[in-house]
Amino acid sequence: MTDWGVLEHAYGPAGDVPDLLAAAERSGTEPGSAWDELWSRLCHQGTVYPASHAGLSHLAAIAERQGPAGYVAALDLASAIIASTDGPVAPDVVRHQHAGAIRRLCELAERNLPHASTDTELIHALQALVAFEDLGVWQRHLEGLADGALPLTCPRCGAFLVADLSGVDPHVRDDTDASVPTTAVRPADPSEGSLGARLIGHAGDHPTVVHRLRHALGEGACPACGEAFLVEHALA
């Protein structure tokens, strides 16, 4: 039994969380005001709290009761909580302390992948799976593929950049000076068994997602200084 009264969320004591969890579950699997209330308390602008981690098993239980779907709000919130690096406890400690809940969440994420019918649903489903499996930076950045824009910082000169993957010719642009010519993003061809190959395999029926994934896993160059880099190494 979780003693919510001794835990904290973004706005203070977490005694209101059980009612908010119940309201969110009643609202269904899709985003809405009830889920927004939970997000604002448990994962406020990416920051997490003791109550956030305590909520993982409860979010898993909600997702289990709701059945398979392309998008499940409980999994989306849980994945953001577990992927966060801005909290009172080191991420590896959180993963150890809540290993059982994370295993359940991971199984649910895998179960739901085939039910993702839209590109956006698939991207969120993939990001959730990557988060629960702790597979690197994409657990916090894959959702950027939904609109095709990834914020970057040049590893050499520090320029603020954007990898625009939304069109047929993905490119990197200077986010502060539109007069600087853009540079092309070269797509990757991930090796068999790699994370990239696995993600692309899951996205096989979604050509737009495959196109954006190949370029997100590829190489760009800074329009300001010319430094070449892997896109994932420059994610801001």
C-alpha positions, 0 to 999 in steps of 0.5 A: 500500500502506497502512503501517498501522504508522505510523498511529494509531487510537483506541488507538494504533498501527494495525497491527491494522487489516488483520486487523480489516478482513478479519474484518469483511468475512468477517462480512458486511454487517450490524452485529456484533462485528467491525464494532464493533471497527473502529468503536471504533478508527476512529470512537470516539464520533465522533472520527477518526484518521489510520488512519480516513481511510486506511481509506476506500478499504479500506471502499469495496473491501469494499462493492464486493465485497459487492454491493447491500444495504439496509444495508452496514456498510462504508458506514455506517462510512465515512460516519461517518468522512467526516462527522466534524468531530472529527479531526486534519485539517480535513474539507475537506482530508480530502475533497480527499485522499481524493476518489477513495475518496469518489466510489466510496463515493458511487456505492455509496450511490446503488446501495444506496438502492433496496435499503433495505426498512425505514425504518431501512435507508433512513435510514442509506442516506440519511445515508451518501449525504448524508455522501459528497456533503457536504450539510450537518448532516444527514450527522451527524444524519439517523439520529435520524429512526430513533427520531424524536428529535432533540436540539436546543439553543435558539439563543437561551436555550441550553435543552436540547430534543428534537424528538419526531417519532415521533408524529402530532403532532411537537413540541419538548419541554424535555429537563430540565423535563417541566412546560414545555408542548411546542410544535408542529413545523410541517412543511416543504414543500421546494422542487423541487431542494432537498436536502429535496425530494430526500430526500423523493423517495427516501423516497416508499415509506416514509410514516413517513420522509417524515412525519419528514423534513418535520418535521425540515426544518420549524420549531419553537419553544423551549418555554422562551423561545418563540424560533422556529427551523428544526429543522436550525439548532438541532441539538445 
